[in-house]
Amino acid sequence: MALDEESPLVDQIQAGNQTFNHGRDVHILSWAFLLIFLAYGAAQNLQSTINTDGDLGTISLGILYTSFTVSSLFASSVVRMLGSKNALLLGTTGYWLYIAANLKPSWYTMVPASLYLGFAAAILWVGEGTYLTSTARSQAIDHKLHEGTVIGHFNGLFWGIFASHQLVGNLLTLALLKDGTEGSTSGTTLLFTVFLGSMTLGTVLMAFLKKRDGEETEGERDSSLSFYTFLVSLWRQVVTPLCDMRMLLIVPLIAFSGLQQAFVWAEFTKYYVQPSLGESGVGGAMAVYGAFDAICSLAAGRFTSGLTSITLIVSCGAFLQGGILIWLLNYSEPTGVLSIVCPLLIAAIWGIGDGVLMTQLNALLAMLFKHNMEGTFAQLKLWQSASIAVVFFLSPYISLQTMLFLMLAALILSVAGFFFLVLKVEKVFSNHDS
């Protein structure tokens, strides 16, 4: 049973066993995402400071996540048609184009690039969730391992390596834009040229992924579907999951995971880091955020094996984030050494919270919804991207205190829904066992 916590993950292959070690693909996928997102993540953090003409940078991000939200509605059908590996390769093209647009930023380059990246990002992330879950299941079947433990371990490994993109990307930005050269054309041109090189390497690395079982024939079969059949498939992938009470109870937690990410990008750096550490300190704080995000993701993945462990880990993460939100509601700018320590400490705790949510949400969805992986991960990115877009568009019009109260309310609602889900699922299994 997928939710039982039993046999530990064993990485050894017994003598004479000819099955494939799928951990190789997880490492390739993880490092490819690191190379792509160390560029994109750092570029995203810079948008509000380097593309300030008419708030081009901030507005382009709002457009991007709006496109991401809309594209998530049909991303599952595209991934099912292409296969997860081809979807991953297609998705990288949007990130490459967005970085290239930053070499000549204008409304004519950034807006189209943002629109396309929204589409490509939806394809990429649905492909990632589908590919990673399929890989974990193959590993569990081939090596007779506990499925929940393998899913938790693979998600922890992926998100741990992926989360370090904030650390690597921001340190690279600090190195190439030192001495306040972020406003100079030569400094940003060099930076985004290096970013393009990193993204190209990540895309090449992703080409070495092994196609998952059945993708070759599935892609050919789905490509010949009629438009009517495509619409039926789209309805099944997008609407059907929302008819499941379990998904409806998870949606608030998914939305909060997007809210807390956008809050860090748009509000935390602006109101808490920059006043204390200055413009150059933003990169350092985000590097701390990324480091703790990576460490927590690896640790959380190691301890994830079923619903009980997920419940404990999510509860700890929610407690930490709730404490930070209450602290920020009563925050006053510290002086002396505390002016350096406090923003970095908050960044570290936010990183821990993000690491908890990303690993546990992906593992939970993979365990609960086995028969509609594309549609399930489309729901994940749909609600995350929608909440991120809301923060980018709403933040100029509401006060910081209002934003914090909304975040705290969203956290309480999402945790309540999650606990109700846990009780509902445990009751189903206890009735089944009896």
C-alpha positions as CSV (number, residue, x, y, z in Angstrom):
1,M,0.0,0.0,0.0
2,A,1.5,3.3,-1.1
3,L,0.8,5.1,2.2
4,D,2.2,2.5,4.5
5,E,5.5,3.3,6.0
6,E,7.6,0.2,5.8
7,S,10.7,-1.1,4.0
8,P,13.6,1.4,3.8
9,L,15.0,2.7,0.5
10,V,17.9,0.5,-0.6
11,D,20.1,1.8,-3.3
12,Q,22.1,-1.4,-3.8
13,I,21.4,-3.7,-6.8
14,Q,21.7,-7.3,-6.0
15,A,24.2,-9.5,-8.0
16,G,22.7,-10.7,-11.2
17,N,19.9,-8.2,-11.2
18,Q,19.8,-6.6,-14.7
19,T,17.2,-3.9,-13.9
20,F,18.0,-0.3,-14.7
21,N,19.1,2.1,-11.9
22,H,16.7,5.0,-12.4
23,G,18.6,7.2,-9.9
24,R,20.8,8.2,-12.8
25,D,17.9,10.0,-14.5
26,V,17.0,11.8,-11.2
27,H,20.5,13.2,-11.0
28,I,20.5,14.3,-14.6
29,L,17.1,16.0,-14.2
30,S,18.2,17.7,-11.0
31,W,21.4,19.1,-12.3
32,A,19.8,20.2,-15.6
33,F,17.2,22.2,-13.6
34,L,19.9,23.7,-11.4
35,L,21.8,25.0,-14.5
36,I,18.6,26.4,-16.0
37,F,17.1,28.0,-12.9
38,L,20.3,29.4,-11.4
39,A,20.1,31.7,-14.4
40,Y,16.3,32.3,-14.4
41,G,16.0,32.7,-10.6
42,A,18.7,35.3,-10.4
43,A,17.3,37.1,-13.4
44,Q,13.9,37.1,-11.8
45,N,15.3,38.6,-8.6
46,L,16.9,41.4,-10.7
47,Q,13.9,42.5,-12.7
48,S,12.7,45.2,-10.3
49,T,16.2,46.8,-10.2
50,I,17.5,46.5,-13.8
51,N,14.3,46.9,-15.8
52,T,12.7,49.9,-14.1
53,D,11.4,51.8,-17.1
54,G,7.7,51.9,-16.6
55,D,8.1,49.0,-14.1
56,L,8.9,46.8,-17.1
57,G,10.5,44.1,-15.0
58,T,7.7,43.7,-12.4
59,I,4.9,43.9,-15.0
60,S,6.7,41.3,-17.2
61,L,6.7,38.9,-14.2
62,G,3.0,39.5,-13.7
63,I,2.4,38.7,-17.3
64,L,4.6,35.7,-17.1
65,Y,2.8,34.1,-14.2
66,T,-0.6,35.0,-15.7
67,S,0.4,33.1,-18.8
68,F,1.7,30.3,-16.6
69,T,-1.7,30.1,-14.9
70,V,-3.7,29.9,-18.2
71,S,-1.2,27.5,-19.8
72,S,-1.5,25.1,-16.8
73,L,-5.1,24.5,-17.9
74,F,-3.9,22.5,-20.9
75,A,-0.3,21.7,-20.1
76,S,-1.3,18.2,-19.0
77,S,-2.7,17.3,-22.4
78,V,0.4,18.7,-24.1
79,V,2.7,16.6,-21.9
80,R,0.6,13.5,-22.4
81,M,0.8,14.1,-26.2
82,L,4.5,14.8,-26.3
83,G,5.7,12.5,-23.5
84,S,7.4,13.9,-20.4
85,K,11.0,14.0,-21.8
86,N,10.0,15.9,-25.0
87,A,7.9,18.2,-22.8
88,L,10.9,18.9,-20.7
89,L,13.0,19.8,-23.7
90,L,10.3,22.1,-25.1
91,G,9.9,23.8,-21.8
92,T,13.5,24.9,-21.6
93,T,13.1,27.0,-24.8
94,G,10.9,29.5,-23.0
95,Y,13.5,30.2,-20.3
96,W,16.3,30.5,-22.9
97,L,14.2,33.1,-24.8
98,Y,13.4,35.1,-21.7
99,I,17.1,35.4,-20.7
100,A,17.9,36.4,-24.3
101,A,15.2,39.1,-24.2
102,N,17.0,40.6,-21.1
103,L,20.0,41.4,-23.3
104,K,17.8,44.0,-25.1
105,P,15.0,44.7,-22.6
106,S,12.0,46.6,-24.0
107,W,8.3,46.2,-24.1
108,Y,8.7,44.6,-27.6
109,T,11.1,41.9,-26.3
110,M,10.1,41.3,-22.7
111,V,6.3,41.0,-23.1
112,P,6.3,38.4,-25.9
113,A,9.1,36.5,-24.1
114,S,7.1,36.5,-20.8
115,L,4.0,35.3,-22.5
116,Y,5.9,32.4,-24.2
117,L,7.8,31.5,-21.0
118,G,4.4,31.2,-19.1
119,F,3.4,28.5,-21.7
120,A,6.8,26.8,-21.7
121,A,7.1,26.9,-17.9
122,A,3.7,25.1,-17.5
123,I,4.8,22.4,-19.9
124,L,8.2,22.1,-18.2
125,W,6.9,21.7,-14.6
126,V,4.1,19.3,-15.5
127,G,6.7,17.3,-17.4
128,E,9.0,17.4,-14.4
129,G,6.4,16.1,-11.9
130,T,5.3,13.4,-14.3
131,Y,8.8,12.3,-15.2
132,L,10.1,12.3,-11.6
133,T,7.1,10.3,-10.3
134,S,7.3,7.8,-13.2
135,T,11.0,7.4,-12.4
136,A,10.4,6.8,-8.7
137,R,7.7,4.2,-9.5
138,S,10.0,2.4,-11.9
139,Q,12.8,2.3,-9.3
140,A,10.4,0.9,-6.7
141,I,9.0,-1.8,-9.0
142,D,12.4,-2.8,-10.5
143,H,14.1,-3.1,-7.1
144,K,11.1,-4.2,-5.0
145,L,11.3,-1.1,-2.8
146,H,8.6,0.8,-0.9
147,E,7.0,3.2,-3.3
148,G,6.3,6.0,-0.9
149,T,9.9,6.0,0.4
150,V,11.3,6.1,-3.1
151,I,9.0,8.9,-4.1
152,G,10.0,10.9,-1.0
153,H,13.7,10.2,-1.5
154,F,13.7,11.2,-5.2
155,N,11.7,14.3,-4.5
156,G,14.0,15.3,-1.7
157,L,17.0,14.8,-4.0
158,F,15.5,16.8,-6.8
159,W,14.3,19.7,-4.7
160,G,17.5,19.8,-2.7
161,I,19.7,20.2,-5.8
162,F,17.1,22.5,-7.5
163,A,16.8,24.8,-4.5
164,S,20.5,25.5,-4.5
165,H,20.0,27.5,-7.7
166,Q,19.2,30.5,-5.4
167,L,22.5,30.1,-3.7
168,V,24.6,29.6,-6.9
169,G,22.7,32.1,-9.0
170,N,22.8,34.9,-6.5
171,L,26.5,34.4,-5.7
172,L,27.2,34.5,-9.4
173,T,25.3,37.7,-9.7
174,L,27.2,39.2,-6.8
175,A,30.5,38.2,-8.4
176,L,29.6,39.6,-11.9
177,L,27.8,42.8,-10.7
178,K,30.1,43.8,-7.9
179,D,30.8,47.4,-7.0
180,G,27.3,48.4,-8.0
181,T,27.6,47.7,-11.7
182,E,24.0,46.3,-11.9
183,G,23.0,49.4,-13.7
184,S,25.7,49.3,-16.3
185,T,25.1,47.8,-19.8
186,S,28.4,45.9,-19.9
187,G,27.8,44.3,-16.5
188,T,24.3,43.0,-17.2
189,T,25.3,41.9,-20.8
190,L,28.1,39.8,-19.4
191,L,25.8,38.4,-16.7
192,F,23.0,37.4,-19.1
193,T,25.5,36.0,-21.6
194,V,26.8,33.7,-18.8
195,F,23.2,32.8,-18.0
196,L,22.5,31.8,-21.6
197,G,25.5,29.5,-21.5
198,S,24.3,27.9,-18.3
199,M,20.8,27.4,-19.8
200,T,22.2,25.9,-22.9
201,L,24.3,23.4,-20.9
202,G,21.2,22.5,-18.9
203,T,19.2,21.8,-22.0
204,V,21.9,19.6,-23.5
205,L,22.2,17.7,-20.2
206,M,18.4,17.1,-20.3
207,A,18.7,15.5,-23.7
208,F,20.5,12.5,-22.0
209,L,17.4,11.6,-20.0
210,K,16.0,8.1,-20.7
211,K,12.5,8.0,-22.1
212,R,10.1,6.5,-19.6
213,D,8.2,3.3,-20.4
214,G,5.5,3.7,-23.0
215,E,6.3,7.2,-24.0
216,E,7.4,6.3,-27.6
217,T,4.1,4.7,-28.5
218,E,1.9,7.0,-26.3
219,G,3.2,10.1,-28.1
220,E,2.5,8.6,-31.5
221,R,-1.0,7.5,-30.4
222,D,-2.0,10.8,-28.9
223,S,-0.7,12.9,-31.8
224,S,-3.5,11.6,-34.1
225,L,-6.4,12.5,-31.7
226,S,-9.2,14.5,-33.1
227,F,-9.9,18.0,-31.7
228,Y,-13.1,16.7,-30.0
229,T,-11.1,13.9,-28.3
230,F,-8.5,16.5,-27.3
231,L,-11.2,18.6,-25.6
232,V,-12.5,15.5,-23.8
233,S,-9.0,14.7,-22.6
234,L,-8.5,18.3,-21.5
235,W,-11.6,18.2,-19.5
236,R,-10.6,14.9,-17.9
237,Q,-7.1,16.2,-17.0
238,V,-8.1,19.6,-15.7
239,V,-11.7,19.4,-14.3
240,T,-11.8,15.8,-13.1
241,P,-9.1,16.3,-10.4
242,L,-11.2,19.1,-8.9
243,C,-14.1,16.8,-8.5
244,D,-12.0,14.8,-6.0
245,M,-12.4,16.0,-2.4
246,R,-8.8,15.2,-1.7
247,M,-7.6,17.6,-4.4
248,L,-9.9,20.4,-3.2
249,L,-8.4,20.0,0.3
250,I,-4.9,20.2,-1.0
251,V,-5.5,23.3,-3.2
252,P,-5.3,25.9,-0.4
253,L,-1.8,24.5,0.6
254,I,-0.7,24.5,-3.0
255,A,-1.9,28.2,-3.3
256,F,-0.1,29.1,-0.1
257,S,3.2,27.6,-1.4
258,G,3.0,30.0,-4.3
259,L,2.1,33.0,-2.1
260,Q,5.0,32.5,0.2
261,Q,7.4,32.2,-2.7
262,A,6.1,35.4,-4.3
263,F,6.2,37.2,-0.9
264,V,9.9,36.4,-0.6
265,W,10.6,37.6,-4.2
266,A,8.5,40.8,-4.2
267,E,8.0,41.9,-0.5
268,F,10.6,40.4,1.8
269,T,13.6,41.6,-0.2
270,K,12.0,45.1,-0.7
271,Y,10.8,45.9,2.9
272,Y,13.1,43.8,5.1
273,V,16.4,43.0,3.4
274,Q,17.1,46.2,1.4
275,P,16.6,48.7,4.3
276,S,19.0,46.7,6.5
277,L,21.5,45.3,4.1
278,G,21.3,47.6,1.1
279,E,20.9,46.7,-2.6
280,S,23.9,44.4,-2.6
281,G,22.6,42.5,0.4
282,V,19.6,41.2,-1.5
283,G,21.7,38.7,-3.3
284,G,23.3,37.5,-0.1
285,A,20.0,37.1,1.7
286,M,18.5,35.1,-1.2
287,A,21.7,33.0,-1.2
288,V,21.0,32.1,2.4
289,Y,17.4,31.4,1.5
290,G,18.5,29.1,-1.2
291,A,21.0,27.3,0.9
292,F,18.5,26.4,3.7
293,D,15.9,25.6,1.1
294,A,18.3,23.0,-0.4
295,I,19.4,21.5,2.9
296,C,15.8,21.2,4.1
297,S,14.6,19.7,0.9
298,L,17.3,17.0,1.1
299,A,16.5,16.3,4.7
300,A,12.7,16.3,4.3
301,G,13.0,13.9,1.4
302,R,15.1,11.5,3.4
303,F,12.4,11.4,6.2
304,T,9.4,11.1,3.8
305,S,7.9,7.6,3.5
306,G,4.2,8.0,3.8
307,L,1.3,10.1,5.0
308,T,2.4,10.1,8.7
309,S,5.8,11.5,7.9
310,I,4.4,14.1,5.5
311,T,1.9,15.3,8.2
312,L,4.7,15.7,10.7
313,I,7.0,17.5,8.3
314,V,4.3,19.9,7.0
315,S,3.2,20.7,10.5
316,C,6.7,21.7,11.5
317,G,7.1,23.8,8.4
318,A,3.7,25.5,8.9
319,F,4.6,26.3,12.6
320,L,7.9,28.0,11.5
321,Q,6.2,30.0,8.8
322,G,3.4,31.1,11.0
323,G,5.9,32.2,13.6
324,I,7.8,34.3,11.1
325,L,4.6,35.9,9.8
326,I,3.6,36.9,13.3
327,W,7.1,38.2,13.9
328,L,7.0,40.3,10.7
329,L,3.6,41.8,11.8
330,N,5.4,43.2,14.8
331,Y,8.7,43.9,13.1
332,S,10.8,47.0,13.7
333,E,14.1,47.6,11.9
334,P,16.9,46.4,14.2
335,T,20.1,48.2,14.8
336,G,23.7,47.1,15.2
337,V,24.6,43.5,14.4
338,L,20.9,42.5,14.6
339,S,20.3,44.5,11.5
340,I,22.4,41.9,9.6
341,V,21.4,38.8,11.6
342,C,17.6,39.3,11.6
343,P,17.0,39.5,7.8
344,L,19.3,36.5,7.2
345,L,17.6,34.5,9.9
346,I,14.2,35.2,8.4
347,A,15.5,34.3,5.0
348,A,16.8,31.0,6.4
349,I,13.5,30.1,8.0
350,W,11.6,31.0,4.8
351,G,14.0,28.7,2.9
352,I,13.2,25.9,5.3
353,G,9.4,26.5,4.9
354,D,9.7,26.4,1.1
355,G,11.8,23.2,1.2
356,V,9.1,21.5,3.3
357,L,6.2,22.6,1.1
358,M,7.8,21.7,-2.3
359,T,9.1,18.3,-1.3
360,Q,6.0,17.3,0.6
361,L,3.4,18.6,-1.8
362,N,5.0,16.8,-4.7
363,A,5.3,13.5,-2.7
364,L,1.8,13.8,-1.4
365,L,0.3,14.3,-4.9
366,A,2.3,11.5,-6.3
367,M,1.1,9.1,-3.6
368,L,-2.6,10.1,-3.7
369,F,-3.2,10.5,-7.5
370,K,-1.4,7.6,-9.3
371,H,-3.6,7.4,-12.4
372,N,-3.6,11.0,-13.6
373,M,-0.1,12.3,-13.0
374,E,-0.2,14.9,-15.8
375,G,-3.5,16.4,-14.6
376,T,-2.4,16.3,-10.9
377,F,0.8,18.2,-11.5
378,A,-1.0,20.6,-13.8
379,Q,-3.2,21.5,-10.8
380,L,-0.1,22.0,-8.7
381,K,1.4,24.6,-11.1
382,L,-2.0,26.1,-11.9
383,W,-2.7,27.2,-8.3
384,Q,0.9,28.0,-7.5
385,S,1.3,30.3,-10.5
386,A,-2.1,31.9,-10.0
387,S,-1.2,32.8,-6.4
388,I,2.2,34.1,-7.5
389,A,0.6,36.3,-10.1
390,V,-1.9,37.7,-7.5
391,V,1.0,38.8,-5.3
392,F,2.8,40.6,-8.2
393,F,-0.3,42.4,-9.3
394,L,-1.8,43.1,-5.9
395,S,1.3,44.2,-4.0
396,P,1.4,47.8,-5.4
397,Y,-2.2,48.4,-4.2
398,I,-2.3,47.0,-0.6
399,S,-0.2,47.7,2.4
400,L,2.5,45.4,3.7
401,Q,0.4,44.7,6.9
402,T,-2.6,43.7,4.8
403,M,-0.4,41.4,2.8
404,L,0.9,39.8,6.0
405,F,-2.6,39.3,7.4
406,L,-3.7,37.7,4.2
407,M,-0.7,35.4,4.2
408,L,-1.4,34.3,7.8
409,A,-5.1,33.7,7.0
410,A,-4.1,31.7,4.0
411,L,-1.7,29.6,6.0
412,I,-4.3,28.8,8.7
413,L,-6.9,27.9,6.1
414,S,-4.5,25.7,4.1
415,V,-3.2,23.8,7.2
416,A,-6.8,23.2,8.4
417,G,-7.7,21.7,5.0
418,F,-4.5,19.6,5.0
419,F,-5.3,18.2,8.5
420,F,-8.9,17.4,7.4
421,L,-7.5,15.6,4.4
422,V,-5.2,13.5,6.6
423,L,-8.1,12.5,8.8
424,K,-10.2,11.7,5.7
425,V,-7.5,9.5,4.1
426,E,-6.6,7.7,7.3
427,K,-10.3,6.9,7.9
428,V,-10.6,5.5,4.4
429,F,-7.6,3.2,4.9
430,S,-8.6,2.2,8.4
431,N,-12.1,1.2,7.1
432,H,-10.5,-0.7,4.3
433,D,-8.2,-2.6,6.6
434,S,-11.0,-3.5,8.9
